[in-house]
Amino acid sequence: MTEKSQGRRGRPTNQALGQTILDAAYELFVELGFQATTLDKVAQRAKISKLSIYRHFEDKEALFSAAIAARCHQFAPQALFEGVDGSAEEQLMTVGASLLRTLLNPEVRSVEAMVMADKTNQKSLSKRYYDVGPAHIIAQIEALLRQLHAKAVLNVPDPLQSARLFGALFKGSDLLITARFDQARAEDDNEIESYCRSAVAMFIAAHGGNDHAAG
């Protein structure tokens, strides 16, 4: 297919426009909150027409889900889980450190704060955020644990439940509280590695012990 025919079909332009809309929407949702963000404001921020937004997204709720999903996938891409290798400990350390850094990211914390602050739409926004964010990541961790179980590296009879527990080990890190008053300390490589190593060791001990992990 020639470059000219690609331009005529409009695919690259549409993809770029869609990303522009998502970026503008995400910025406004974080800055203003869901209620105060309107499609008119998104169009103004993206320097496009409101009609262009409707060509890509059905309504503001759909735009919110897409914007949050795009940013969540950027922070915790599928490629990370597909590309991990090494021992069970090394794989879980890679995933755990990435997850903790994602949770510590100010943008991620801003989205959660925005959702919690919107008393009018909190339930619906929380559900949308959960579906495209946490649930997506838990599903990826579940897939990794299934692989480790299939290889008899770990004993994980209930991968979904174990994935939820793995996620909870990092969601519950005190570094997330530390970040509220000392971001530099919370994001310190040594702090993150120390916490992740302890969390992963605890997780492995509960799923077959070190003998299984060494295999």
Backbone as JSON, one array per atom type, in Angstrom:
{
  "sequence": "MTEKSQGRRGRPTNQALGQTILDAAYELFVELGFQATTLDKVAQRAKISKLSIYRHFEDKEALFSAAIAARCHQFAPQALFEGVDGSAEEQLMTVGASLLRTLLNPEVRSVEAMVMADKTNQKSLSKRYYDVGPAHIIAQIEALLRQLHAKAVLNVPDPLQSARLFGALFKGSDLLITARFDQARAEDDNEIESYCRSAVAMFIAAHGGNDHAAG",
  "N": [[0.85, -1.19, 0.0], [0.6, 2.18, -0.85], [2.0, 5.3, 0.36], [0.4, 7.38, -0.31], [-2.12, 6.2, -0.7], [-2.57, 5.37, 1.87], [-2.9, 7.81, 3.16], [-5.23, 8.65, 1.91], [-7.1, 6.85, 2.82], [-7.05, 7.61, 5.39], [-6.19, 6.46, 7.79], [-3.69, 6.74, 9.36], [-3.96, 9.45, 10.06], [-6.41, 9.44, 11.45], [-5.74, 7.81, 13.63], [-3.79, 9.36, 14.86], [-5.3, 11.62, 15.48], [-7.19, 10.54, 17.2], [-5.5, 9.88, 19.36], [-4.66, 12.41, 20.09], [-7.04, 13.49, 21.03], [-7.5, 11.79, 23.22], [-5.28, 12.41, 24.84], [-5.73, 15.13, 25.42], [-8.19, 14.96, 26.73], [-7.55, 13.35, 28.97], [-5.76, 15.04, 30.34], [-7.49, 17.15, 31.04], [-9.46, 15.82, 32.58], [-7.96, 15.12, 34.81], [-7.1, 17.64, 35.67], [-9.49, 19.18, 36.01], [-11.49, 17.48, 36.88], [-14.16, 15.05, 36.49], [-16.82, 16.04, 36.28], [-16.54, 18.83, 35.65], [-15.22, 18.74, 33.28], [-15.88, 19.11, 29.93], [-17.04, 18.14, 26.66], [-16.76, 20.21, 24.91], [-14.67, 21.65, 26.06], [-12.65, 19.77, 25.85], [-12.43, 19.61, 23.08], [-11.56, 22.19, 22.58], [-9.07, 22.19, 23.93], [-7.74, 20.22, 22.47], [-7.72, 21.43, 20.06], [-9.57, 20.98, 17.99], [-12.68, 20.13, 16.31], [-15.82, 19.71, 18.01], [-17.37, 17.8, 16.81], [-15.51, 16.08, 15.75], [-14.7, 14.68, 17.97], [-16.97, 13.18, 18.57], [-16.94, 11.5, 16.42], [-15.13, 9.65, 17.15], [-15.69, 8.88, 19.77], [-18.45, 7.85, 21.75], [-19.67, 9.24, 23.9], [-19.06, 11.38, 26.79], [-18.51, 9.67, 28.91], [-17.56, 7.35, 27.64], [-15.29, 8.42, 26.49], [-13.84, 9.05, 28.78], [-13.3, 6.46, 29.82], [-11.71, 5.44, 27.73], [-9.57, 7.23, 27.71], [-8.43, 6.86, 30.24], [-7.8, 4.16, 30.07], [-5.91, 4.15, 28.0], [-3.82, 5.54, 29.19], [-3.27, 3.93, 31.42], [-2.41, 1.58, 30.16], [-0.17, 2.52, 29.04], [1.47, 2.96, 31.22], [1.66, 0.39, 32.3], [2.4, -1.66, 30.21], [1.32, -4.32, 27.98], [3.46, -5.6, 26.85], [5.44, -5.71, 28.78], [4.75, -7.83, 30.51], [4.76, -9.9, 28.73], [7.37, -10.03, 28.01], [8.99, -10.72, 30.16], [11.48, -12.7, 31.76], [13.6, -15.34, 33.09], [14.11, -16.58, 36.48], [11.38, -17.53, 38.68], [11.35, -15.72, 40.78], [12.78, -13.56, 39.67], [11.1, -12.83, 37.54], [8.74, -12.11, 38.89], [9.75, -10.05, 40.42], [10.35, -8.17, 38.45], [7.8, -7.59, 37.43], [6.51, -6.79, 39.79], [8.02, -4.53, 40.62], [7.54, -2.83, 38.49], [4.78, -2.51, 38.74], [4.62, -1.27, 41.27], [6.0, 1.12, 40.79], [4.26, 2.19, 38.94], [1.99, 2.62, 40.53], [3.04, 4.54, 42.2], [3.35, 6.66, 40.55], [2.72, 10.06, 40.03], [0.67, 10.88, 38.26], [-1.05, 8.69, 38.1], [-1.91, 8.53, 40.75], [-3.22, 10.95, 40.83], [-5.42, 10.54, 39.17], [-6.85, 8.6, 40.61], [-7.43, 10.14, 42.87], [-9.04, 12.08, 41.71], [-11.25, 10.58, 40.89], [-12.23, 9.71, 43.38], [-12.93, 12.13, 44.47], [-15.13, 12.95, 43.11], [-18.18, 13.02, 44.02], [-20.7, 12.77, 42.91], [-20.53, 11.12, 40.61], [-19.08, 8.99, 41.49], [-19.38, 6.15, 41.86], [-19.88, 5.1, 39.24], [-17.64, 6.07, 37.86], [-15.58, 4.89, 39.31], [-16.02, 2.2, 38.72], [-15.56, 2.19, 35.95], [-12.88, 3.01, 35.93], [-11.72, 0.91, 37.37], [-12.21, -1.28, 35.66], [-10.67, -0.73, 33.34], [-8.19, -0.25, 34.37], [-6.97, -1.39, 37.16], [-8.22, -4.02, 36.95], [-7.38, -4.84, 34.44], [-4.6, -5.02, 34.78], [-4.45, -6.95, 36.82], [-5.43, -9.14, 35.41], [-3.31, -9.56, 33.65], [-1.26, -10.26, 35.42], [-2.39, -12.58, 36.42], [-2.28, -14.21, 34.13], [0.49, -14.54, 33.88], [1.05, -15.94, 36.26], [-0.34, -18.28, 35.75], [1.25, -19.36, 33.78], [3.62, -19.84, 35.2], [2.68, -21.71, 37.0], [1.94, -23.76, 35.27], [4.41, -24.57, 34.39], [5.31, -25.73, 36.6], [6.82, -24.27, 38.32], [5.93, -22.64, 40.32], [3.39, -23.24, 42.8], [0.29, -22.62, 42.02], [-2.75, -22.89, 42.39], [-5.06, -21.35, 42.18], [-4.99, -19.0, 40.14], [-6.18, -16.45, 39.66], [-7.06, -15.52, 42.18], [-4.61, -15.5, 43.48], [-3.27, -13.63, 41.93], [-4.66, -11.36, 42.59], [-3.94, -11.16, 45.27], [-1.21, -10.77, 44.98], [-1.2, -8.27, 43.72], [-2.29, -6.79, 45.81], [-0.24, -6.79, 47.67], [1.43, -4.84, 46.72], [-0.17, -2.62, 46.26], [-0.72, -2.05, 48.83], [1.6, -1.03, 49.86], [3.63, 0.88, 52.08], [5.06, 2.84, 50.92], [3.45, 4.23, 49.21], [2.06, 5.91, 50.84], [4.17, 7.33, 51.91], [4.94, 8.71, 49.65], [3.23, 10.84, 49.54], [4.28, 12.85, 51.08], [6.98, 12.74, 50.68], [8.18, 12.36, 47.88], [10.59, 11.78, 46.55], [11.96, 9.99, 48.25], [10.14, 7.86, 48.24], [10.31, 7.01, 45.63], [12.85, 6.12, 45.44], [15.32, 3.98, 44.2], [16.53, 1.95, 45.76], [14.77, 1.74, 47.92], [12.46, 0.85, 46.63], [13.34, -1.57, 45.47], [14.04, -3.03, 47.76], [11.56, -3.27, 49.08], [10.06, -4.65, 47.12], [11.51, -7.03, 46.87], [11.13, -8.23, 49.35], [8.34, -8.52, 49.36], [7.93, -10.21, 47.16], [9.35, -12.46, 47.99], [7.78, -13.27, 50.14], [5.44, -13.86, 48.76], [6.25, -15.96, 47.09], [6.97, -17.84, 49.02], [4.48, -18.53, 49.94], [3.49, -19.91, 47.85], [4.58, -22.44, 47.26], [7.22, -22.35, 48.02], [10.83, -21.88, 48.17], [12.12, -23.99, 46.93], [10.48, -24.77, 44.81], [10.48, -22.4, 43.38], [13.09, -22.24, 42.52], [13.2, -24.05, 40.51]],
  "CA": [[0.0, 0.0, 0.0], [1.42, 3.37, -0.96], [1.76, 6.32, 1.39], [-0.72, 8.21, -0.76], [-3.37, 5.5, -0.45], [-2.79, 5.4, 3.32], [-3.43, 9.11, 3.49], [-6.59, 8.75, 1.42], [-7.95, 6.09, 3.74], [-7.11, 8.41, 6.61], [-5.92, 5.69, 9.0], [-2.72, 7.36, 10.24], [-4.53, 10.69, 10.56], [-7.42, 9.11, 12.44], [-5.07, 7.31, 14.82], [-3.15, 10.5, 15.5], [-6.36, 12.47, 16.01], [-7.73, 9.85, 18.36], [-4.55, 10.02, 20.46], [-4.71, 13.82, 20.5], [-8.26, 13.64, 21.83], [-7.29, 11.08, 24.48], [-4.32, 13.17, 25.65], [-6.39, 16.35, 25.89], [-9.22, 14.55, 27.69], [-6.89, 12.9, 30.19], [-5.25, 16.23, 31.04], [-8.62, 17.91, 31.61], [-10.09, 15.04, 33.64], [-7.1, 15.23, 35.99], [-7.07, 19.04, 36.1], [-10.79, 19.75, 36.37], [-12.44, 16.49, 37.37], [-15.08, 14.56, 35.47], [-17.98, 16.92, 36.14], [-16.21, 20.1, 35.02], [-14.68, 18.52, 31.94], [-16.91, 18.98, 28.9], [-16.5, 17.83, 25.33], [-16.36, 21.49, 24.33], [-13.34, 21.97, 26.58], [-11.71, 18.81, 25.26], [-12.24, 20.04, 21.7], [-10.74, 23.4, 22.62], [-7.71, 21.81, 24.31], [-7.16, 19.45, 21.37], [-7.74, 22.28, 18.87], [-10.35, 20.28, 16.97], [-14.11, 20.39, 16.47], [-16.53, 18.77, 18.87], [-17.84, 16.72, 15.94], [-14.4, 15.13, 15.6], [-14.71, 13.82, 19.15], [-18.09, 12.25, 18.42], [-16.58, 10.5, 15.41], [-14.27, 8.65, 17.79], [-16.22, 8.43, 21.06], [-19.91, 8.0, 21.82], [-20.03, 10.28, 24.85], [-17.98, 11.72, 27.71], [-18.18, 8.48, 29.7], [-16.73, 6.49, 26.79], [-14.01, 9.11, 26.36], [-13.15, 8.88, 30.06], [-12.78, 5.09, 29.87], [-10.64, 5.29, 26.74], [-8.43, 8.04, 28.12], [-7.79, 6.21, 31.39], [-7.24, 2.89, 29.58], [-4.7, 4.45, 27.23], [-2.74, 5.92, 30.11], [-2.93, 2.74, 32.22], [-1.66, 0.65, 29.32], [1.14, 3.15, 28.83], [2.25, 2.74, 32.44], [1.86, -1.05, 32.51], [2.12, -2.24, 28.9], [1.25, -5.77, 27.83], [4.79, -6.1, 26.47], [6.22, -5.97, 29.98], [4.43, -9.15, 31.02], [5.11, -10.89, 27.71], [8.81, -10.07, 27.8], [9.76, -11.08, 31.34], [12.06, -14.04, 31.75], [14.4, -15.62, 34.27], [13.48, -17.39, 37.51], [10.1, -17.01, 39.16], [11.64, -14.53, 41.58], [13.16, -12.46, 38.76], [9.92, -12.39, 36.79], [7.83, -11.43, 39.8], [10.4, -8.8, 40.8], [10.19, -7.24, 37.33], [6.39, -7.16, 37.4], [6.2, -6.08, 41.03], [8.64, -3.21, 40.61], [6.81, -2.02, 37.51], [3.48, -2.2, 39.33], [4.79, -0.3, 42.35], [6.34, 2.41, 40.17], [3.03, 2.7, 38.34], [1.15, 3.11, 41.62], [3.69, 5.71, 42.77], [3.34, 7.74, 39.57], [1.79, 11.13, 40.42], [-0.49, 10.94, 37.37], [-1.96, 7.62, 38.5], [-2.51, 8.94, 42.01], [-4.12, 12.07, 40.55], [-6.65, 9.98, 38.62], [-7.58, 7.99, 41.73], [-7.95, 11.23, 43.71], [-10.11, 12.72, 40.95], [-12.41, 9.69, 40.95], [-12.75, 9.71, 44.74], [-13.46, 13.46, 44.8], [-16.39, 13.18, 42.4], [-19.21, 12.32, 44.78], [-21.87, 12.54, 42.07], [-20.32, 10.01, 39.66], [-18.01, 8.16, 42.02], [-19.59, 4.71, 41.62], [-19.71, 4.76, 37.82], [-16.26, 6.34, 37.49], [-14.76, 3.86, 39.96], [-16.2, 0.97, 37.96], [-14.85, 2.36, 34.68], [-11.45, 3.03, 36.22], [-11.32, -0.44, 37.76], [-12.25, -2.17, 34.5], [-9.59, -0.48, 32.37], [-6.93, -0.13, 35.07], [-6.62, -2.52, 38.03], [-8.66, -5.33, 36.44], [-6.52, -5.16, 33.3], [-3.3, -5.42, 35.31], [-4.64, -8.22, 37.52], [-5.56, -10.19, 34.38], [-1.97, -9.84, 33.14], [-0.55, -11.0, 36.46], [-3.0, -13.91, 36.44], [-1.73, -14.96, 32.99], [1.87, -14.89, 34.22], [1.01, -16.98, 37.29], [-0.77, -19.52, 35.09], [2.43, -19.91, 33.1], [4.54, -20.36, 36.23], [2.06, -22.92, 37.54], [2.01, -24.8, 34.23], [5.8, -25.03, 34.33], [5.58, -26.31, 37.92], [7.79, -23.42, 39.01], [5.21, -22.29, 41.54], [2.12, -23.94, 42.97], [-0.72, -21.57, 42.01], [-4.0, -23.54, 41.98], [-6.08, -20.34, 41.89], [-4.2, -17.88, 39.63], [-6.85, -15.17, 39.8], [-6.99, -15.1, 43.58], [-3.21, -15.21, 43.79], [-2.95, -12.38, 41.25], [-5.25, -10.29, 43.42], [-3.1, -11.04, 46.46], [0.06, -10.18, 44.55], [-1.46, -6.86, 43.52], [-2.54, -6.18, 47.11], [1.05, -6.6, 48.34], [2.04, -3.6, 46.23], [-1.13, -1.56, 46.51], [-0.68, -1.75, 50.25], [2.93, -0.59, 50.28], [3.68, 2.15, 52.81], [5.7, 3.83, 50.06], [2.4, 5.04, 48.61], [1.78, 6.96, 51.82], [5.39, 8.14, 51.96], [4.97, 9.56, 48.45], [2.39, 12.03, 49.75], [5.07, 13.92, 51.68], [8.39, 12.62, 50.29], [8.15, 11.63, 46.62], [11.93, 11.32, 46.22], [12.25, 8.78, 49.03], [9.25, 6.78, 47.8], [10.74, 6.54, 44.3], [14.25, 5.71, 45.51], [15.5, 2.62, 43.66], [16.83, 1.01, 46.84], [13.53, 1.55, 48.67], [11.55, 0.04, 45.82], [13.88, -2.93, 45.33], [13.96, -3.68, 49.06], [10.17, -3.64, 49.34], [9.63, -5.66, 46.15], [12.16, -8.31, 47.16], [10.45, -8.81, 50.52], [6.98, -8.89, 48.96], [8.02, -11.36, 46.27], [9.78, -13.6, 48.81], [6.59, -13.68, 50.89], [4.5, -14.44, 47.8], [6.81, -17.26, 46.67], [6.89, -18.75, 50.17], [3.09, -18.96, 50.06], [3.1, -20.64, 46.65], [5.42, -23.59, 46.96], [8.51, -22.26, 48.66], [12.0, -21.6, 47.34], [12.48, -25.15, 46.12], [9.7, -24.69, 43.58], [10.9, -21.21, 42.63], [14.4, -22.47, 41.91], [13.05, -24.91, 39.35]],
  "C": [[0.89, 1.24, 0.0], [1.06, 4.34, 0.14], [0.56, 7.17, 1.02], [-2.05, 7.54, -0.44], [-3.67, 5.45, 1.05], [-3.4, 6.72, 3.73], [-4.88, 9.24, 3.07], [-7.54, 8.01, 2.34], [-8.05, 6.81, 5.09], [-6.73, 7.68, 7.88], [-4.87, 6.35, 9.9], [-3.24, 8.65, 10.86], [-5.54, 10.43, 11.65], [-6.8, 8.63, 13.75], [-4.43, 8.47, 15.59], [-4.18, 11.41, 16.15], [-6.97, 11.85, 17.26], [-6.83, 9.99, 19.57], [-4.53, 11.44, 20.99], [-5.91, 14.07, 21.4], [-8.08, 12.99, 23.21], [-6.35, 11.86, 25.41], [-4.97, 14.41, 26.25], [-7.43, 16.01, 26.96], [-8.6, 14.14, 29.02], [-6.4, 14.09, 31.01], [-6.39, 16.98, 31.75], [-9.31, 17.14, 32.73], [-9.3, 15.17, 34.94], [-7.13, 16.65, 36.55], [-8.4, 19.51, 36.69], [-11.75, 18.77, 37.04], [-13.42, 16.12, 36.27], [-16.22, 15.54, 35.22], [-17.66, 18.16, 35.32], [-15.64, 19.95, 33.62], [-15.83, 18.31, 30.96], [-16.25, 18.65, 27.57], [-16.09, 19.11, 24.61], [-14.95, 21.86, 24.78], [-12.28, 21.04, 26.02], [-11.4, 19.23, 23.82], [-11.34, 21.27, 21.64], [-9.29, 23.06, 22.95], [-7.01, 21.08, 23.17], [-7.09, 20.23, 20.06], [-8.42, 21.57, 17.69], [-11.82, 20.65, 17.17], [-14.72, 19.34, 17.39], [-17.02, 17.57, 18.07], [-16.76, 15.66, 15.78], [-14.35, 14.17, 16.79], [-15.8, 12.77, 19.01], [-17.81, 11.2, 17.35], [-15.75, 9.37, 16.01], [-14.9, 8.06, 19.06], [-17.7, 8.79, 21.19], [-20.33, 9.14, 22.74], [-18.86, 10.52, 25.81], [-17.54, 10.51, 28.54], [-17.25, 7.55, 28.92], [-15.35, 7.1, 26.62], [-13.19, 8.96, 27.64], [-12.51, 7.49, 30.13], [-11.59, 4.92, 28.94], [-9.39, 6.05, 27.16], [-7.68, 7.38, 29.27], [-7.13, 4.9, 30.95], [-5.93, 3.13, 28.85], [-3.54, 4.77, 28.15], [-2.32, 4.75, 30.99], [-2.07, 1.78, 31.42], [-0.28, 1.21, 29.02], [2.04, 2.88, 30.03], [2.58, 1.26, 32.65], [1.54, -1.78, 31.21], [2.11, -3.76, 28.9], [2.63, -6.36, 27.57], [5.64, -6.43, 27.68], [6.01, -7.39, 30.46], [4.82, -10.23, 30.01], [6.61, -11.07, 27.61], [9.62, -10.5, 29.0], [10.3, -12.49, 31.22], [12.91, -14.2, 33.01], [13.64, -16.51, 35.24], [12.14, -16.76, 37.91], [10.32, -15.72, 39.95], [11.96, -13.34, 40.68], [11.96, -11.93, 38.0], [8.96, -11.6, 37.69], [8.42, -10.11, 40.29], [10.21, -7.75, 39.71], [8.77, -6.68, 37.31], [6.05, -6.34, 38.63], [6.78, -4.68, 41.06], [7.92, -2.28, 39.64], [5.47, -1.58, 38.08], [3.61, -1.14, 40.41], [5.14, 1.08, 41.8], [5.11, 3.03, 39.52], [2.13, 3.31, 39.41], [1.71, 4.39, 42.24], [3.66, 6.91, 41.82], [2.31, 8.8, 39.96], [0.54, 11.2, 39.55], [-1.52, 9.89, 37.76], [-2.66, 8.01, 39.8], [-3.5, 10.09, 41.81], [-5.46, 11.57, 40.01], [-7.49, 9.37, 39.74], [-8.19, 9.07, 42.62], [-9.13, 11.91, 43.03], [-11.39, 11.88, 41.03], [-13.05, 9.75, 42.34], [-13.39, 11.05, 45.1], [-14.8, 13.72, 44.15], [-17.51, 12.39, 43.07], [-20.43, 11.96, 43.92], [-21.72, 11.29, 41.2], [-19.34, 8.97, 40.18], [-18.18, 6.67, 41.7], [-19.32, 4.33, 40.17], [-18.27, 4.98, 37.38], [-15.32, 5.29, 38.08], [-14.83, 2.56, 39.18], [-15.44, 1.05, 36.64], [-13.34, 2.33, 34.89], [-10.95, 1.63, 36.58], [-11.23, -1.36, 36.54], [-11.06, -1.99, 33.58], [-8.22, -0.4, 33.03], [-6.58, -1.36, 35.89], [-7.01, -3.89, 37.48], [-7.79, -5.79, 35.28], [-5.16, -5.68, 33.79], [-3.39, -6.76, 36.04], [-4.74, -9.37, 36.52], [-4.19, -10.55, 33.8], [-1.14, -10.63, 34.14], [-1.08, -12.42, 36.54], [-2.42, -14.78, 35.32], [-0.3, -15.41, 33.27], [1.9, -16.02, 35.24], [0.56, -18.32, 36.72], [0.42, -20.18, 34.4], [3.39, -20.53, 34.11], [3.99, -21.64, 36.85], [2.16, -24.07, 36.55], [3.41, -25.38, 34.12], [6.24, -25.68, 35.64], [6.68, -25.54, 38.66], [7.22, -22.95, 40.34], [3.93, -23.11, 41.61], [1.02, -22.88, 43.12], [-2.05, -22.17, 41.53], [-5.13, -22.56, 41.63], [-5.37, -19.06, 41.43], [-4.86, -16.51, 39.81], [-6.75, -14.64, 41.23], [-5.56, -14.72, 43.96], [-2.76, -13.91, 43.12], [-3.47, -11.19, 42.04], [-4.41, -10.07, 44.68], [-1.76, -10.4, 46.12], [-0.11, -8.67, 44.38], [-1.63, -6.13, 44.85], [-1.24, -5.93, 47.87], [1.68, -5.26, 47.95], [1.12, -2.4, 46.42], [-1.1, -1.13, 47.97], [0.66, -1.27, 50.76], [2.87, 0.76, 51.0], [4.37, 3.23, 51.99], [4.66, 4.74, 49.39], [1.98, 6.17, 49.55], [2.98, 7.91, 51.92], [5.43, 9.13, 50.81], [4.17, 10.84, 48.62], [3.2, 13.18, 50.34], [6.55, 13.85, 51.31], [8.49, 11.76, 49.03], [9.52, 11.03, 46.28], [12.28, 10.03, 46.96], [11.42, 7.6, 48.54], [9.72, 6.19, 46.48], [12.21, 6.13, 44.27], [14.39, 4.25, 45.08], [15.73, 1.6, 44.76], [15.58, 0.71, 47.67], [12.59, 0.6, 47.92], [12.04, -1.4, 45.71], [13.75, -3.7, 46.64], [12.53, -4.14, 49.34], [9.74, -4.77, 48.42], [10.24, -7.01, 46.46], [11.48, -9.0, 48.34], [9.06, -9.31, 50.15], [6.99, -10.15, 48.09], [8.43, -12.61, 47.05], [8.59, -14.15, 49.6], [5.61, -14.4, 49.96], [4.97, -15.83, 47.37], [6.71, -18.28, 47.8], [5.48, -19.31, 50.33], [2.63, -19.8, 48.87], [4.14, -21.7, 46.26], [6.8, -23.53, 47.56], [9.63, -22.08, 47.66], [12.41, -22.77, 46.46], [11.77, -25.13, 44.79], [10.2, -23.53, 42.73], [12.22, -21.44, 41.92], [14.31, -23.29, 40.65], [12.78, -24.16, 38.11]]
}
